[in-house]
Amino acid sequence: MHVKKGDVILTVIILLTALALFIAFLSMPSQNITAVISVDGVVKNKIVLTGLKEPITLKYKNLGYCNIVQAANGKICVESADCPTQDCVHTGWINRAGQTIICLPSHLIIKLEGSNGKNIDTVVG
Ligand SMILES: [Zn+2]
């Protein structure tokens, strides 16, 4: 098969364009991170972390345990807890969609969801 020089250059350009788009997609700042905080499987709070001006401190009490949750711009953590394992505290700050903090003793789950800048609550039509 005869490969023309122009074809090679075109292929390289296409590959570089695809790579550039991929990098742009990865570093896209438009994705809003929302923290979904649930206790016993019931959603208690939904906080949009992206662009949060003032840090928020939230307190959750369940099954005799207390979790102090700190939310800040683009990130969230369990600041302190009186559960025996302390796994939730040791997880530290999370800031990417799909990450979770789980406190097994108190049934607390903090999950981060990305919205890609779209409002999923908006119904078009
Ligand atoms: Zn815990």
Residues whose N, C-alpha, C, O or C-beta is under 5 A from the ligand:
A	BS01	ZN	A81 C83 Q86 D87 C88 C103
